Amino acid sequence: MTAAAKRSLLAGLRWTSLRLRLVVVFALVALTAAVSASGIAYWLNREAVLTRTQDAALGDFRQEMQNRAASLPLHPTKDDLQNAAVQMASSSPGYSVLLVDKRDGDKPIVGNSNLDTFTLDNVPLSLQQQVNRKQPAEAGNTYPYHLFWQRTSIRGTPYLVAGTRIIGGGPTGYMLKSLDQERQDLNSLAWSLGIATGLALVGSALLAQAAATTVLRPVQRLGDAARKLGEGKLDTRLVVSGTDELADLSRTFNRAASSLEKKVADMSAREESSRRFVADMSHELRTPLTAITAVAEVLEDEADSLDPMIAPAVHLVVSETRRLNDLVENLMEVTRFDAGTARLVLDTVDVADQVTACIDARAWLDAVDLDAERGMMVRLDPRRLDVILANLIGNALKHGGSPVRVSVRTDGDELVIEVRDHGPGIPEDVLPHVFDRFYKASASRPRSEGSGLGLSIAMENAHIHGGDITAANSPDGDGAVFVLRLPRDAEELTGTARDHGAEARDDEGDAT
């Protein structure tokens, strides 16, 4: 069995599966209908069989009582009763007869057709009382005695017991009719109805399965198409056939997919155009900026010999030129991330040496306290780690308060670098946006000379390593804390193809 077939089978067995619920509902409806129909059929047949047998036996017994028991002498002997009972039972086989006559002050005289199967003890006392009770003569009742019957069970076998009395003086007669054959017939009928109910249940389940397959196959295709669409395969379409509601749903899906594909294509084209414009603009600005930067540096060297009225302007030009140069470099770095062309150039480095080199290169040794043990070797991109550290420490020095403390430690397979300042902290409404591009919390901090891209670039460099950066305020309320987490070995992120030389030349000189 293939993996797809196994998944389909398991999906069909889950209670949340529409297929299983549909089969269960069909089965319950069929079971209810079959049980109801079988129950009604059994009850109707039972009443019909018992009524037919009962009416035939009672009618025959009444006729025999009129023909034979009524012709007995006024005071019959036991033999007379015995002979009459045997003749009544033999004339219509199938039941036993018991004749009882009472004499004044004497015990009752009993004659029966079969002493082994039918005695007076087999007749319920309530039936004897009803048979011997004289009914008052009324307009609707001209006879003082009537025929009464009752169904009873003797030693587990069902019987029909009936009795009546001869009007005008005569014996009382009782009849005992076995209903065992009728019970067997009804049991056979119950088994037949049970088998028919089971077959109906199985048939309904098969029909439900067929109906579910017919109905759910288009739904499954629609679900697969929606899943592919969600995975980015925007050219996914459904084959539409028929004119039912599912066909209309498939057409609607195809129209929505076409519209989504067109909109995504338009957005991608505009995004690509914007990205290309930023990249082209950054590259074009590099040449004049290089020339302007060189001139600005010459002017800065000669600023002391210039007119005091001109010197401030020269310093402003130099400062803004450097700022513009940093902005262009940051824009080029962001463009690489957006275009997906940024790559890692891995090397095994000592983290303590790397952090020390970053701080020393920017003359921050006096303002930064470093807590890092030598010998913690990790495999990562040194240049990108330098960019991250420069942005985090620089941000802490500009917007926080000295001293800035940098601590380095390992946590399992992760490298953890914590940068903490002792400034006013970060307002709660600013925390969610500190890594957004061009975001500046100008309302709560002095005007920044940065581009607003530094922390965003630091986050992108952490992500390309498979790491992350979090920002929070110190629990004791003294300053902000930035925590950088990187894997100690980012080798898996680079894949098997690593063109170090070309990538190194392309990224060289792009530090923030």
Buried (B, 14 or more C-beta within 10 A) or exposed (E): EEEEEEEBEEBBEEEEBBBBBBBEEBBEEBBEBBBEBBEEBBEEBBEEBBEEBBEEBBEBBBEBBEEBBBEBEEEBEEEBBBBBBBBBBEEBEEBBBBBBBEEEEEEEBBBBBBEEBBBEEBBEEEBBEBBBEEEEEEEEEEEEBBBBBBEBEBEEEBBBBBBBBBBEEBBBBBBBBBBEEBBEBBEEBBEEBBEBBEEBBEEBBEBBBEBBEEBBEBBBBBEEBBEBBEEEEBEBBBEBEEEEEBBEBBEEBBEEBEEEBEEEEEEEEEEEEEBEEBBEBBEEBBEEBEEBBEEBEEBBEEBEEEEEEEBEEBBEBBEEBBEBBBBBBBBBBBBBBBEEEBBBBBBEBBBBBBBBBBBEEBEBEEBBEBEBEEEBEBBBBBBBBBBBBBBBBBBBBBBBBBBBBBBBBEEEEBBBBBBBBBBBBBEEEBBEBBBBBEBBBEEEBEEBEBBBBBBBBBBBBBEBBBBEBBBEBBEEEBBBBBBBBBBBBBEEBBEEEEEEEEBEEBBEEBBB
